[in-house]
Amino acid sequence: MSKIALITGITGQDGSYMTEFLLEKGYRVYGLIRRSSHEPTDRIQHLLSKIEILDGDLTDQSSLGAAVQTVNPDEIYNFAAQSFVPTSWNQPVLTADVTGLGVVRLLEAIHKYKSDAKLYQASSSEMFGKVKETPQKETTPFYPRSPYGVAKVYAHYITVNYRESYNLFACSGIAFNHESPRRGLEFVSRKVTHTAAKIKLGHTKELPLGNLEAKRDWGFAGDYVEAMWLMLQQDKPEDFIIATGQAHTVKELVQIAFDEVGLPWEKYVRVDKKLFRPAEVDHLIGDAAKAKQNLGWQPKLSFEEMIRLMVHEDIKSLSKTAAAAPFTEFRIR
Protein backbone atom coordinates (compact mmCIF):
# COMPACT_ATOMS: atom_id res chain seq x y z
CA MET A 1 0.00 0.00 0.00
CA SER A 2 1.33 3.43 -0.97
CA LYS A 3 2.54 5.79 1.73
CA ILE A 4 0.75 9.11 2.00
CA ALA A 5 2.60 12.43 2.32
CA LEU A 6 1.29 15.91 3.09
CA ILE A 7 3.51 18.78 1.94
CA THR A 8 3.02 22.35 3.09
CA GLY A 9 4.63 24.93 0.85
CA ILE A 10 4.30 22.51 -2.06
CA THR A 11 4.44 25.32 -4.64
CA GLY A 12 7.91 26.39 -3.49
CA GLN A 13 11.33 25.16 -4.54
CA ASP A 14 11.70 22.44 -1.89
CA GLY A 15 8.06 21.43 -2.11
CA SER A 16 8.27 20.85 -5.86
CA TYR A 17 11.47 18.81 -5.67
CA MET A 18 10.13 16.76 -2.77
CA THR A 19 6.92 16.09 -4.67
CA GLU A 20 8.87 14.72 -7.63
CA PHE A 21 11.04 12.65 -5.31
CA LEU A 22 8.08 11.10 -3.45
CA LEU A 23 6.06 10.40 -6.58
CA GLU A 24 9.02 8.47 -7.97
CA LYS A 25 8.93 6.37 -4.81
CA GLY A 26 5.25 5.59 -5.24
CA TYR A 27 3.78 7.94 -2.60
CA ARG A 28 0.36 9.51 -2.76
CA VAL A 29 1.08 13.21 -2.37
CA TYR A 30 -1.20 15.94 -1.02
CA GLY A 31 -0.21 19.58 -1.09
CA LEU A 32 -1.42 22.40 1.15
CA ILE A 33 -1.81 25.72 -0.68
CA ARG A 34 -2.80 29.05 0.82
CA ARG A 35 -5.95 30.28 -0.87
CA SER A 36 -5.56 33.38 -3.06
CA SER A 37 -7.04 34.85 -6.24
CA HIS A 38 -3.94 33.66 -8.06
CA GLU A 39 -2.49 30.25 -7.26
CA PRO A 40 1.26 30.25 -8.08
CA THR A 41 1.66 26.65 -9.23
CA ASP A 42 4.37 27.19 -11.86
CA ARG A 43 6.89 24.90 -10.15
CA ILE A 44 4.41 22.02 -9.86
CA GLN A 45 2.39 22.58 -13.04
CA HIS A 46 3.78 19.36 -14.54
CA LEU A 47 2.74 17.43 -11.41
CA LEU A 48 -0.82 18.68 -10.82
CA SER A 49 -2.45 15.66 -12.47
CA LYS A 50 -0.53 13.33 -10.12
CA ILE A 51 -1.22 15.03 -6.77
CA GLU A 52 -4.14 16.36 -4.74
CA ILE A 53 -4.35 19.95 -3.52
CA LEU A 54 -5.99 21.19 -0.31
CA ASP A 55 -6.65 24.75 0.85
CA GLY A 56 -4.90 25.62 4.09
CA ASP A 57 -2.75 28.15 5.87
CA LEU A 58 -0.20 27.96 8.69
CA THR A 59 -1.91 30.93 10.31
CA ASP A 60 -5.24 29.07 10.52
CA GLN A 61 -5.44 26.28 13.09
CA SER A 62 -8.71 24.80 11.84
CA SER A 63 -7.49 24.38 8.26
CA LEU A 64 -4.39 22.51 9.48
CA GLY A 65 -6.48 20.19 11.62
CA ALA A 66 -8.85 19.56 8.73
CA ALA A 67 -5.96 18.82 6.38
CA VAL A 68 -4.37 16.30 8.75
CA GLN A 69 -7.72 14.59 9.36
CA THR A 70 -8.59 14.48 5.64
CA VAL A 71 -5.24 13.23 4.40
CA ASN A 72 -4.34 10.93 7.33
CA PRO A 73 -0.67 11.17 6.28
CA ASP A 74 2.22 8.87 7.08
CA GLU A 75 4.68 11.72 6.56
CA ILE A 76 4.40 15.50 6.68
CA TYR A 77 6.96 17.88 5.20
CA ASN A 78 6.65 21.46 6.42
CA PHE A 79 8.21 23.82 3.90
CA ALA A 80 5.68 26.64 4.26
CA ALA A 81 7.14 29.87 5.68
CA GLN A 82 7.82 33.50 5.08
CA SER A 83 11.29 32.50 3.97
CA PHE A 84 12.98 35.63 2.61
CA VAL A 85 15.34 37.17 5.16
CA PRO A 86 15.17 40.83 3.95
CA THR A 87 11.36 40.70 4.01
CA SER A 88 11.48 39.57 7.63
CA TRP A 89 12.90 42.97 8.58
CA ASN A 90 9.95 44.74 6.91
CA GLN A 91 7.34 42.22 8.10
CA PRO A 92 8.66 40.84 11.40
CA VAL A 93 5.25 40.10 12.93
CA LEU A 94 4.03 38.21 9.86
CA THR A 95 7.30 36.27 9.79
CA ALA A 96 6.90 35.33 13.45
CA ASP A 97 3.29 34.26 12.91
CA VAL A 98 3.88 32.12 9.81
CA THR A 99 7.44 30.86 10.20
CA GLY A 100 7.35 30.49 13.98
CA LEU A 101 3.82 30.06 15.34
CA GLY A 102 2.70 28.27 12.19
CA VAL A 103 4.83 25.30 13.24
CA VAL A 104 3.24 24.95 16.67
CA ARG A 105 -0.17 25.06 15.00
CA LEU A 106 0.88 22.20 12.72
CA LEU A 107 2.32 20.25 15.65
CA GLU A 108 -0.95 20.70 17.54
CA ALA A 109 -2.87 19.30 14.57
CA ILE A 110 -0.55 16.29 14.41
CA HIS A 111 -0.72 15.74 18.17
CA LYS A 112 -4.53 15.82 18.16
CA TYR A 113 -5.38 14.01 14.94
CA LYS A 114 -2.42 11.90 13.70
CA SER A 115 0.14 11.37 16.44
CA ASP A 116 1.86 8.54 14.55
CA ALA A 117 2.62 10.73 11.52
CA LYS A 118 6.28 11.61 10.95
CA LEU A 119 7.07 15.32 10.62
CA TYR A 120 9.97 16.97 8.82
CA GLN A 121 10.43 20.58 9.93
CA ALA A 122 12.52 22.82 7.67
CA SER A 123 15.02 24.51 9.96
CA SER A 124 17.62 26.92 8.60
CA SER A 125 21.31 27.79 8.85
CA GLU A 126 20.14 31.37 9.50
CA MET A 127 19.51 30.20 13.07
CA PHE A 128 23.29 30.21 13.65
CA GLY A 129 23.61 33.86 12.59
CA LYS A 130 26.54 35.26 14.58
CA VAL A 131 28.26 31.90 14.60
CA LYS A 132 29.77 30.46 17.77
CA GLU A 133 31.95 27.92 15.95
CA THR A 134 32.95 27.05 12.41
CA PRO A 135 31.85 24.80 10.82
CA GLN A 136 28.42 24.60 12.43
CA LYS A 137 27.20 21.28 13.80
CA GLU A 138 23.92 20.06 15.32
CA THR A 139 25.29 21.05 18.75
CA THR A 140 26.39 24.58 17.77
CA PRO A 141 24.49 27.26 19.79
CA PHE A 142 22.08 29.47 17.85
CA TYR A 143 22.53 33.25 17.59
CA PRO A 144 20.03 34.46 14.94
CA ARG A 145 20.57 37.84 13.31
CA SER A 146 17.20 38.48 11.65
CA PRO A 147 13.50 38.15 12.50
CA TYR A 148 13.46 35.19 10.11
CA GLY A 149 16.29 33.48 11.98
CA VAL A 150 14.59 34.12 15.34
CA ALA A 151 11.31 32.65 14.06
CA LYS A 152 13.13 29.58 12.77
CA VAL A 153 14.79 29.07 16.18
CA TYR A 154 11.36 29.10 17.82
CA ALA A 155 10.05 26.62 15.25
CA HIS A 156 13.08 24.39 15.79
CA TYR A 157 12.78 24.28 19.56
CA ILE A 158 9.00 23.86 19.60
CA THR A 159 9.52 20.83 17.35
CA VAL A 160 12.01 19.42 19.87
CA ASN A 161 9.58 20.20 22.68
CA TYR A 162 6.64 18.38 21.08
CA ARG A 163 8.89 15.44 20.22
CA GLU A 164 10.00 15.09 23.82
CA SER A 165 6.65 15.96 25.44
CA TYR A 166 4.33 13.86 23.28
CA ASN A 167 6.71 11.27 21.82
CA LEU A 168 6.06 12.49 18.27
CA PHE A 169 8.32 11.50 15.40
CA ALA A 170 9.20 15.12 14.68
CA CYS A 171 12.61 16.18 13.46
CA SER A 172 14.31 19.17 11.90
CA GLY A 173 16.74 19.39 9.03
CA ILE A 174 19.01 22.38 9.53
CA ALA A 175 19.46 23.06 5.84
CA PHE A 176 22.10 25.47 4.65
CA ASN A 177 21.43 27.55 1.52
CA HIS A 178 20.14 25.33 -1.25
CA GLU A 179 19.47 26.64 -4.72
CA SER A 180 18.15 25.56 -8.11
CA PRO A 181 16.55 26.95 -11.28
CA ARG A 182 13.32 26.97 -9.21
CA ARG A 183 14.70 29.35 -6.58
CA GLY A 184 12.74 32.57 -6.20
CA LEU A 185 14.07 35.61 -8.06
CA GLU A 186 14.42 37.55 -4.78
CA PHE A 187 17.20 35.24 -3.54
CA VAL A 188 20.74 36.29 -4.39
CA SER A 189 21.72 33.10 -6.23
CA ARG A 190 18.80 33.30 -8.65
CA LYS A 191 19.03 37.09 -8.85
CA VAL A 192 22.59 36.66 -10.12
CA THR A 193 21.94 33.85 -12.60
CA HIS A 194 18.72 35.39 -13.93
CA THR A 195 20.23 38.85 -14.35
CA ALA A 196 23.37 37.43 -16.00
CA ALA A 197 21.08 35.68 -18.48
CA LYS A 198 19.10 38.90 -19.07
CA ILE A 199 22.32 40.86 -19.68
CA LYS A 200 23.50 38.20 -22.13
CA LEU A 201 20.21 38.49 -24.03
CA GLY A 202 20.30 42.30 -24.01
CA HIS A 203 17.31 42.68 -21.68
CA THR A 204 19.16 44.70 -19.01
CA LYS A 205 22.57 46.26 -18.44
CA GLU A 206 23.29 46.12 -14.71
CA LEU A 207 23.26 43.81 -11.68
CA PRO A 208 23.02 45.65 -8.32
CA LEU A 209 24.23 43.59 -5.35
CA GLY A 210 25.04 44.03 -1.68
CA ASN A 211 27.97 42.45 0.14
CA LEU A 212 30.06 40.55 -2.42
CA GLU A 213 32.25 39.05 0.31
CA ALA A 214 29.38 37.39 2.20
CA LYS A 215 30.01 33.64 2.37
CA ARG A 216 27.45 30.85 2.27
CA ASP A 217 27.40 27.08 2.09
CA TRP A 218 25.38 26.64 -1.12
CA GLY A 219 24.03 23.25 -2.25
CA PHE A 220 21.53 21.92 -4.78
CA ALA A 221 17.91 21.67 -3.59
CA GLY A 222 17.34 18.54 -5.65
CA ASP A 223 20.03 16.78 -3.57
CA TYR A 224 18.80 18.11 -0.23
CA VAL A 225 15.27 16.68 -0.43
CA GLU A 226 16.75 13.18 -0.37
CA ALA A 227 18.35 13.91 3.01
CA MET A 228 15.03 15.27 4.29
CA TRP A 229 13.23 12.09 3.24
CA LEU A 230 15.93 9.86 4.73
CA MET A 231 15.45 11.56 8.10
CA LEU A 232 11.88 10.24 8.24
CA GLN A 233 12.95 6.70 7.34
CA GLN A 234 15.03 6.26 10.49
CA ASP A 235 14.03 4.30 13.60
CA LYS A 236 14.07 7.39 15.81
CA PRO A 237 13.65 11.12 15.16
CA GLU A 238 16.83 13.19 15.17
CA ASP A 239 17.91 16.58 13.88
CA PHE A 240 20.52 16.82 11.14
CA ILE A 241 22.67 19.42 9.43
CA ILE A 242 22.17 19.33 5.65
CA ALA A 243 25.07 21.06 3.94
CA THR A 244 27.99 20.68 1.52
CA GLY A 245 30.73 21.66 3.98
CA GLN A 246 32.12 24.19 1.48
CA ALA A 247 31.58 27.95 1.56
CA HIS A 248 31.70 30.37 -1.37
CA THR A 249 31.42 34.13 -1.60
CA VAL A 250 28.77 36.00 -3.55
CA LYS A 251 31.65 37.20 -5.76
CA GLU A 252 32.50 33.60 -6.68
CA LEU A 253 28.86 32.99 -7.56
CA VAL A 254 28.91 36.07 -9.79
CA GLN A 255 32.16 35.06 -11.49
CA ILE A 256 30.85 31.60 -12.40
CA ALA A 257 27.51 32.95 -13.65
CA PHE A 258 29.09 35.56 -15.90
CA ASP A 259 31.72 33.10 -17.12
CA GLU A 260 28.88 30.84 -18.24
CA VAL A 261 27.48 33.63 -20.43
CA GLY A 262 30.95 34.73 -21.58
CA LEU A 263 30.86 38.24 -20.11
CA PRO A 264 33.23 40.14 -17.72
CA TRP A 265 31.30 40.47 -14.46
CA GLU A 266 33.12 43.65 -13.34
CA LYS A 267 31.54 45.56 -16.23
CA TYR A 268 27.98 44.86 -15.08
CA VAL A 269 27.93 44.42 -11.30
CA ARG A 270 27.28 47.47 -9.09
CA VAL A 271 27.60 47.31 -5.30
CA ASP A 272 24.62 49.02 -3.66
CA LYS A 273 25.03 49.77 0.07
CA LYS A 274 21.24 49.78 0.44
CA LEU A 275 21.26 46.04 -0.25
CA PHE A 276 23.48 45.24 2.74
CA ARG A 277 21.68 43.56 5.66
CA PRO A 278 21.11 45.55 8.88
CA ALA A 279 22.94 42.72 10.69
CA GLU A 280 25.05 40.47 8.48
CA VAL A 281 25.53 36.86 9.43
CA ASP A 282 29.06 35.55 9.71
CA HIS A 283 30.75 32.60 8.10
CA LEU A 284 28.02 30.00 7.54
CA ILE A 285 29.38 26.57 6.68
CA GLY A 286 27.80 23.30 7.74
CA ASP A 287 29.30 20.07 9.03
CA ALA A 288 27.06 17.32 7.64
CA ALA A 289 29.15 14.46 9.04
CA LYS A 290 26.19 13.12 11.04
CA ALA A 291 23.96 13.00 7.95
CA LYS A 292 26.67 11.27 5.96
CA GLN A 293 27.28 8.69 8.67
CA ASN A 294 23.73 8.03 9.90
CA LEU A 295 21.74 8.62 6.70
CA GLY A 296 24.33 7.64 4.13
CA TRP A 297 23.70 10.95 2.38
CA GLN A 298 26.01 13.32 0.57
CA PRO A 299 25.43 16.05 -2.04
CA LYS A 300 26.01 15.17 -5.68
CA LEU A 301 25.96 18.39 -7.73
CA SER A 302 28.87 20.77 -7.11
CA PHE A 303 28.52 24.51 -6.51
CA GLU A 304 29.93 25.39 -9.93
CA GLU A 305 27.77 22.83 -11.73
CA MET A 306 24.68 24.16 -9.96
CA ILE A 307 25.32 27.81 -10.86
CA ARG A 308 26.03 26.95 -14.48
CA LEU A 309 22.86 24.87 -14.62
CA MET A 310 20.83 27.76 -13.18
CA VAL A 311 22.23 30.21 -15.74
CA HIS A 312 21.52 27.78 -18.55
CA GLU A 313 17.91 27.28 -17.42
CA ASP A 314 17.40 31.04 -17.08
CA ILE A 315 18.71 31.55 -20.62
CA LYS A 316 16.35 28.86 -21.88
CA SER A 317 13.36 30.30 -20.01
CA LEU A 318 13.99 33.87 -21.14
CA SER A 319 14.55 32.73 -24.72
CA LYS A 320 11.01 31.36 -24.91
CA THR A 321 9.62 34.88 -25.01
CA ALA A 322 12.38 36.70 -26.87
CA ALA A 323 14.88 35.96 -29.61
CA ALA A 324 18.17 34.86 -28.08
CA ALA A 325 21.74 34.86 -29.28
CA PRO A 326 23.29 31.41 -29.86
CA PHE A 327 24.18 29.81 -26.56
CA THR A 328 26.33 26.79 -25.75
CA GLU A 329 24.46 23.82 -24.28
CA PHE A 330 25.06 23.30 -20.55
CA ARG A 331 27.58 20.63 -19.69
CA ILE A 332 28.50 19.38 -16.23
CA ARG A 333 32.23 19.89 -15.94
C-alpha positions, 0 to 999 in steps of 0.5 A: 500500500502506498505511503501518504505524504502531506507537503506544506509549501508545495508550490515552493522550490523544496516542495516541488522537488520533494513532490517529484522525489516522493512520486518516484517512490510511489507515494500519494502526495497531497499539497497544502496551498494558501488560498488566493485569487492567483495560485502560483503553481508554476513549479508544480504545473507538470505534477498537478495531475498526479497530486491532490491539492488542499486549501490551508494556511499555517496561520489558521489552526482549523485548516491545518487540523482539517488537512491532517484529518482528511489526508491521514498522512504517514509523513508531513513535510513542512516547507511553508514559511515567510522564507525571505530574510530581507522581508522579515525585517519589513514584516517581522510580525508576519514572519513570526506568525507564519514561520514560527507560530505556524509550526506549533499550530501544525504540531498541535494538529498532528498531536490531536489528529495523527500522532503517529505521523512523521514530521519533517520541519525545515530549519535553517542555517540562519539560526546560527547567525553570529556563529559560535563555531565554524563549521556549524554542527547540530550542537552549535548554539544558535545566535540568529541575526534576523527576524526570520532566523529568530522565528526559525529558532522558535520553530526548531525548539518547539519541534524538539519540545513536542517530540520530547513531550508527546513522543512524536516522530518530529525532526528538523533538518538544519538546511544550509542555503540550497538553490536551483533553477526553481529558486525565487528571483528575490534570492541572491543566487537566482538574482545573479543567474537570472540577471546574467542571463538577461544581460546576455540576451540584451534585456538589461545592463546592470546587476546591483548587489550588496555584500560581495564578500558574504560567504554561504554554504550553497548546495543543490535543492534537488540533492537536499530533499533526499536527506530530508526524506531519509530523516523520516525513514530512520528508527528514531527522530533526530535533527541533522545538518544538511550542507555541503561543507564548502563555503563560497562568496557572492563574488565567486557565484557572480564570477561563475555565472558571468563566465557561463554567459561569456561576459566580464562580471566587473563591467555589469555588477554594481555594489549598492550599500542599500542592499546590505543587511542591517545585521550580516551573518558571519561565516556560515558553513555546515558540518554534515558528518552526522547525515553522511554517517547516519543517513548515508547521504552526501550532495552530488551536484557541485557549486559550480555545476549548480550555478552553471545549470541555473544560468543555462535554465534562465537563458532557456526560459527567457529565450522562450519569449524573446529571440536569443543569441546562440548559446552553448548547451550546458555541460557538467564539468 
